[in-house]
Amino acid sequence: MNQSYFYLDMQTHELEVPYSGEARRVRVLLPKNYEQDTERFYPVVYFHDGQNVLYSKEAFSGYSWKVIPTIKRNPDIDRMIVVAIDNDGENRMNEYSAWKFQGGIPGISFGGKGIEYAEFVMEVVKPFIDQGYRTKPQREYTAMIGSSLGGNITQFMGLAYQDRIGCLGVFSSANFLHQEAFNRYIERTPMTAPQQIYIYVGTQEDDETDKSLIGGNIKQAYISSSIRYFKDLIRMGQPVDNLELMVQTDAEHNEIAWSEQLGDCFRFLSRFWHHD
């Protein structure tokens, strides 16, 4: 087999984050033959937690989402541009939460930067990508994928920017950390157009960080919150055929589990993509 088939070009950019003034690494993985197919334009899939997406050696858990092998192993999935936006390390929990979290434990609070982070993605990163690459900028070709708190911010952005984001991959969202605020938000946010939404949760999502924040049955909290989101979307008018709810038995809260479902997620989100 021609090895060039498997060669995917990656480009790295540093974009300034308006609210911090600091540079943020944003990497762009181009589909095969991007340079040759100069007339072709591509859907774009944006990932939060960019460090965990591409290479295991830099991933937080020592294991990445395996985006590149997933694309190579599934040649039937429509070609896309993948954009991996790094998280802000220590400030990750603040950026990926649109609401303040005040836990049951004294002195633990985070969050509230999510609205500004979402603006950075939509007003800085997306225009930069659309101007610099051959993208299909329309909402139906714009996907957002995140896990854990990255899933929280994906859910939020899917509502806040539904006129510009048509596809969501919400993996193991820790939305229960601000469940009531999110419930109020989704109830008063009219759904203006259908979205393709892939929701994933494992049955063994016993995350230590969450345990330290809220206590109780974390596994059940993940499952209940994901089912609640699925039901809310239907109640708010999303056609059930546009939604996929994947509950994976025995799956834990990590990139190993998420990477195993990534091909199915790509396939689901891209069902209505058609290339020029």
Secondary structure, DSSP 8 states (H G I E B T S, - for coil): --GGGG---EEEEEEE-TTT--EEEEEEE--TTTTT-TT--B-EEEESSGGGTS-GGGSTTS----HHHHHHH-TTS---EEEEE---GGGHHHHT-SSEEE-SSTT-EEE--HHHHHHIIIIIIHHHHHHHS-B--SGGGEEEEEETHHHHHHHHHHHHTTTT--EEEEES--GGGGHHHHHHHHHTS---S--EEEEEEEEE---HHHHHHH-S-HHHHHHHHHHHHHHHHHHTT--GGGEEEEEEEEEESSHHHHHHHHHHHHHHHTTT----
